[in-house]
Amino acid sequence: MAGIRGIVDGPDFVALPNALWDAAQHPAQPGPHWQQGVTWTDWCGGAQTTYADECIAVTGTDGAVPAAPPLEPTASGVDRGATAFTVYAAFDCSLIGLPDVDQAAEALARSEAFQVSRAFWTGQAGGQTTVWPHLAADDPLDDPQGIRLQTGADTVLAATDDAAVAIGRLDGALAEQYGGLGAVHVPVAALATLKARSLVREDDGVLRTPGGNLIVAAAGYTGTGPDGAVPPSGSAWIYATGALFGYRSDVAVRDFPGTFDRSTNTVRKQASRTYLFGWECAHLAALMTLGVPS
């Protein structure tokens, strides 16, 4: 409220880098109905090699060429789904004596990235597990139509080990299982360990692993395991996924005239934005030791 001191603008808010939204691809939105959830088909799997019998010679034989093995399916289409969730901020706004800003939208801007990444890691929104897919999961989940909403993380390192081992396992598994540019998700507290071990390189402001995959160090990442358990002291779970994509709505601002409080001249305002994230194929987990080994 107004007082004897003049009202001025505070410092500009600057969002932290390496946010989840920044690491995701942003395809064109298929109309507003994506907020009810989306479905897509992943073609996951690999390829194999073969040969033409008449074009080869086999050493160590009498010249007879064995028949090429039959060609078998190497990849499969999996119908995947994702659900949306909403981040909001509510604010009791003074109607007089403050600069001409929307306090609810400002409050949302300061907490939005944290809440988005926390929901994406844990699957929790509004105290319920409703965000699919999410990182910290050890069991698959299909909807009644057989659409795969959630995959269980494939743990490539279940016991604490050096960060280089953990990152190497994830990079290697992504190369084998996915073959494209993926993302490695780490808590902010793990960045210092990775930096100290020279496991992070910066490429035009984007953090990457030694294998070239994106590093997402989002503010709300918790470091919990696939079963949701807190990791042992001095360690953190990290995850890897195939390519990410995401949708988000515009910020919606509403006020509620029925909440007007005459004693304080305030009214409740709310700002919100809806998000949805998904990824391709790979879902991996590793438990890494924090700190620099002696």
C-alpha positions as CSV (number, residue, x, y, z in Angstrom):
1,M,0.0,0.0,0.0
2,A,1.0,3.6,-0.4
3,G,3.1,5.2,2.4
4,I,5.6,8.0,3.0
5,R,8.2,6.4,0.8
6,G,7.8,6.5,-3.0
7,I,6.8,3.5,-4.9
8,V,9.4,2.3,-7.5
9,D,9.8,-0.7,-9.8
10,G,11.9,-3.5,-8.3
11,P,14.5,-5.5,-10.3
12,D,13.4,-7.4,-13.4
13,F,12.7,-11.1,-12.9
14,V,15.1,-13.3,-14.9
15,A,14.2,-17.0,-15.3
16,L,16.8,-19.7,-14.6
17,P,18.3,-21.3,-17.7
18,N,18.0,-25.0,-18.6
19,A,14.2,-25.1,-18.1
20,L,12.1,-28.1,-19.2
21,W,10.1,-26.0,-21.6
22,D,13.3,-24.7,-23.3
23,A,14.5,-28.3,-23.9
24,A,11.3,-29.5,-25.5
25,Q,10.3,-29.3,-29.1
26,H,7.2,-27.1,-29.7
27,P,5.1,-28.5,-32.5
28,A,2.1,-26.6,-33.8
29,Q,-0.8,-27.0,-31.5
30,P,-3.7,-29.2,-32.9
31,G,-6.3,-26.7,-31.8
32,P,-7.3,-26.2,-28.2
33,H,-8.4,-29.8,-27.6
34,W,-4.8,-30.8,-26.7
35,Q,-5.7,-29.7,-23.2
36,Q,-7.9,-32.8,-22.9
37,G,-4.8,-34.9,-23.7
38,V,-3.1,-36.2,-26.8
39,T,-2.2,-39.5,-28.5
40,W,0.6,-40.3,-30.9
41,T,2.4,-43.3,-32.3
42,D,6.0,-44.0,-31.4
43,W,8.0,-46.2,-33.7
44,C,10.5,-47.7,-31.2
45,G,13.0,-50.4,-31.8
46,G,15.9,-50.8,-34.2
47,A,17.2,-52.3,-37.4
48,Q,19.3,-55.3,-38.3
49,T,21.8,-56.3,-41.0
50,T,21.5,-58.9,-43.6
51,Y,23.2,-59.9,-46.9
52,A,22.5,-61.1,-50.4
53,D,23.6,-64.7,-50.8
54,E,25.0,-64.3,-54.3
55,C,27.1,-61.3,-53.4
56,I,29.4,-62.6,-50.7
57,A,32.2,-65.1,-50.1
58,V,32.6,-66.7,-46.7
59,T,36.2,-67.5,-45.6
60,G,36.9,-70.8,-44.0
61,T,34.3,-72.7,-46.0
62,D,34.2,-74.8,-49.1
63,G,32.6,-71.9,-51.0
64,A,29.1,-72.7,-50.1
65,V,27.2,-69.6,-48.9
66,P,24.7,-70.1,-46.1
67,A,21.2,-68.8,-46.7
68,A,20.5,-65.4,-45.3
69,P,18.3,-65.5,-42.2
70,P,14.6,-64.5,-42.7
71,L,13.8,-60.9,-42.2
72,E,11.9,-60.4,-39.0
73,P,10.2,-57.2,-37.6
74,T,12.7,-55.0,-35.8
75,A,10.5,-52.1,-34.7
76,S,7.0,-51.7,-33.4
77,G,4.5,-48.9,-33.2
78,V,3.3,-48.0,-29.7
79,D,0.3,-45.8,-29.2
80,R,1.3,-43.3,-26.5
81,G,-0.7,-40.7,-24.6
82,A,-0.1,-37.6,-22.5
83,T,-2.2,-35.6,-20.1
84,A,-2.3,-31.9,-19.5
85,F,-2.0,-30.0,-16.2
86,T,-2.4,-26.4,-15.1
87,V,-0.1,-24.2,-13.1
88,Y,-1.7,-21.3,-11.3
89,A,-0.9,-18.4,-9.0
90,A,-3.5,-16.5,-6.9
91,F,-2.9,-13.1,-5.5
92,D,-4.9,-10.7,-3.3
93,C,-4.4,-7.5,-5.3
94,S,-4.6,-4.0,-4.0
95,L,-6.8,-1.8,-6.2
96,I,-5.0,1.4,-5.4
97,G,-1.5,2.6,-4.6
98,L,0.5,0.0,-6.7
99,P,2.2,0.2,-10.1
100,D,0.1,-0.7,-13.1
101,V,1.1,-4.4,-13.2
102,D,-0.9,-7.6,-12.9
103,Q,0.3,-9.1,-9.6
104,A,-1.1,-12.6,-10.3
105,A,0.7,-12.9,-13.7
106,E,3.9,-11.6,-12.1
107,A,3.5,-14.2,-9.3
108,L,3.0,-17.0,-11.9
109,A,6.1,-16.0,-13.8
110,R,8.2,-16.4,-10.7
111,S,7.0,-19.9,-9.8
112,E,5.8,-21.4,-13.1
113,A,9.0,-23.1,-14.3
114,F,9.5,-24.7,-10.8
115,Q,6.0,-26.1,-10.6
116,V,6.0,-27.3,-14.2
117,S,9.2,-29.3,-13.8
118,R,8.2,-30.6,-10.4
119,A,4.9,-32.0,-11.9
120,F,6.9,-33.5,-14.8
121,W,9.3,-35.3,-12.4
122,T,6.8,-36.6,-9.8
123,G,3.5,-36.8,-11.8
124,Q,1.8,-34.8,-9.0
125,A,-0.7,-32.0,-9.7
126,G,-3.1,-30.8,-7.0
127,G,-1.9,-33.6,-4.7
128,Q,-2.8,-36.4,-7.1
129,T,-0.9,-38.4,-9.6
130,T,-2.5,-37.1,-12.8
131,V,0.5,-36.0,-14.9
132,W,1.4,-38.6,-17.5
133,P,4.0,-39.4,-18.6
134,H,6.4,-38.4,-15.8
135,L,10.0,-39.3,-15.0
136,A,9.9,-40.9,-11.5
137,A,7.8,-44.0,-12.4
138,D,8.6,-47.7,-12.2
139,D,5.4,-49.2,-13.6
140,P,3.7,-48.8,-17.0
141,L,0.1,-47.5,-17.2
142,D,-2.4,-47.9,-20.0
143,D,-5.7,-46.2,-20.3
144,P,-8.9,-48.2,-20.9
145,Q,-8.3,-48.0,-24.7
146,G,-4.8,-49.5,-24.4
147,I,-3.0,-46.2,-24.9
148,R,0.3,-46.2,-23.0
149,L,0.2,-43.2,-20.7
150,Q,3.3,-44.1,-18.6
151,T,6.4,-46.2,-19.0
152,G,8.4,-47.6,-16.2
153,A,12.0,-46.3,-16.1
154,D,14.6,-48.9,-17.2
155,T,17.2,-48.6,-14.4
156,V,20.7,-48.8,-16.0
157,L,22.5,-48.1,-12.7
158,A,20.7,-49.0,-9.5
159,A,23.6,-48.5,-7.0
160,T,25.4,-45.3,-6.4
161,D,28.4,-44.8,-8.6
162,D,30.6,-42.0,-9.9
163,A,28.7,-39.4,-12.0
164,A,30.8,-40.3,-15.1
165,V,29.6,-43.9,-14.9
166,A,26.0,-42.8,-14.5
167,I,26.1,-40.3,-17.5
168,G,28.0,-42.8,-19.6
169,R,25.4,-45.5,-18.9
170,L,22.6,-43.1,-19.9
171,D,24.4,-41.9,-23.0
172,G,25.1,-45.4,-24.1
173,A,21.6,-46.7,-23.4
174,L,20.1,-43.8,-25.3
175,A,22.3,-44.5,-28.3
176,E,21.4,-48.2,-28.3
177,Q,17.7,-47.9,-27.5
178,Y,16.8,-44.6,-29.2
179,G,19.6,-43.6,-31.6
180,G,18.5,-39.9,-31.7
181,L,19.1,-36.8,-29.7
182,G,17.6,-37.4,-26.3
183,A,17.5,-35.5,-23.0
184,V,19.2,-36.3,-19.6
185,H,17.2,-34.8,-16.7
186,V,19.2,-33.9,-13.5
187,P,18.4,-31.9,-10.4
188,V,20.0,-28.5,-10.2
189,A,22.1,-29.7,-7.2
190,A,23.7,-32.3,-9.5
191,L,25.1,-29.8,-12.0
192,A,28.1,-28.9,-9.8
193,T,29.1,-32.5,-9.7
194,L,28.8,-32.9,-13.4
195,K,30.7,-29.7,-14.1
196,A,33.5,-30.7,-11.7
197,R,33.8,-34.0,-13.5
198,S,33.8,-32.3,-16.9
199,L,30.6,-34.1,-17.9
200,V,28.9,-31.0,-19.1
201,R,29.7,-28.9,-22.2
202,E,27.9,-25.8,-23.3
203,D,26.8,-25.5,-26.9
204,D,25.4,-22.0,-27.8
205,G,23.8,-21.8,-24.3
206,V,22.6,-25.4,-24.4
207,L,24.0,-27.9,-21.9
208,R,25.0,-31.3,-23.3
209,T,26.4,-34.6,-22.1
210,P,29.7,-36.0,-23.6
211,G,27.4,-38.0,-25.9
212,G,25.7,-34.9,-27.2
213,N,22.3,-35.3,-25.5
214,L,20.6,-32.3,-23.9
215,I,20.9,-31.8,-20.2
216,V,17.8,-30.5,-18.5
217,A,18.5,-29.1,-15.0
218,A,15.1,-27.8,-14.2
219,A,14.4,-26.0,-10.9
220,G,11.7,-28.4,-9.7
221,Y,13.5,-31.7,-10.3
222,T,13.5,-33.6,-7.0
223,G,16.1,-36.3,-7.5
224,T,13.7,-39.0,-6.3
225,G,13.9,-42.6,-7.6
226,P,11.5,-44.4,-10.0
227,D,9.5,-45.7,-7.0
228,G,9.3,-42.1,-5.6
229,A,11.7,-42.8,-2.8
230,V,14.2,-40.2,-1.6
231,P,17.8,-41.2,-2.7
232,P,20.5,-42.1,-0.2
233,S,22.3,-39.1,1.3
234,G,24.9,-37.7,-1.1
235,S,23.3,-39.1,-4.2
236,A,20.6,-38.3,-6.8
237,W,18.6,-40.1,-9.4
238,I,18.8,-38.8,-12.9
239,Y,16.8,-39.8,-15.9
240,A,17.0,-39.9,-19.7
241,T,14.3,-39.8,-22.3
242,G,14.0,-39.7,-26.0
243,A,13.1,-36.3,-27.7
244,L,10.7,-34.2,-25.7
245,F,7.8,-32.2,-27.0
246,G,5.4,-29.9,-25.3
247,Y,2.4,-27.6,-25.6
248,R,1.4,-24.7,-23.4
249,S,-1.5,-22.3,-23.4
250,D,-1.4,-18.5,-23.1
251,V,-1.5,-17.1,-19.6
252,A,-5.1,-16.7,-18.5
253,V,-5.8,-14.0,-15.9
254,R,-9.1,-13.8,-14.0
255,D,-10.3,-11.8,-11.1
256,F,-13.1,-12.7,-8.6
257,P,-15.2,-9.6,-7.7
258,G,-16.9,-11.6,-5.0
259,T,-13.7,-11.7,-3.1
260,F,-13.4,-7.9,-2.7
261,D,-12.4,-7.1,0.9
262,R,-13.3,-3.5,1.8
263,S,-11.1,-3.5,4.8
264,T,-8.0,-3.9,2.7
265,N,-9.3,-2.8,-0.7
266,T,-8.1,-6.1,-2.2
267,V,-9.6,-8.5,-4.7
268,R,-8.5,-12.1,-5.5
269,K,-6.8,-12.5,-8.9
270,Q,-5.6,-15.7,-10.5
271,A,-3.2,-16.4,-13.4
272,S,-2.8,-19.8,-14.9
273,R,-1.3,-21.7,-17.8
274,T,-1.8,-25.3,-19.0
275,Y,1.0,-27.6,-20.1
276,L,1.4,-31.0,-21.7
277,F,4.7,-32.9,-22.2
278,G,5.6,-36.2,-23.9
279,W,8.7,-38.0,-25.1
280,E,9.7,-40.7,-27.5
281,C,10.6,-44.3,-26.7
282,A,13.4,-44.4,-24.2
283,H,12.9,-43.9,-20.4
284,L,16.0,-44.6,-18.4
285,A,17.2,-44.0,-14.8
286,A,20.5,-44.0,-13.0
287,L,21.6,-43.3,-9.4
288,M,24.7,-41.1,-9.2
289,T,27.0,-40.0,-6.4
290,L,27.2,-36.3,-5.7
291,G,30.4,-34.5,-5.0
292,V,33.9,-34.8,-6.4
293,P,35.7,-38.1,-5.7
294,S,39.0,-37.9,-3.8
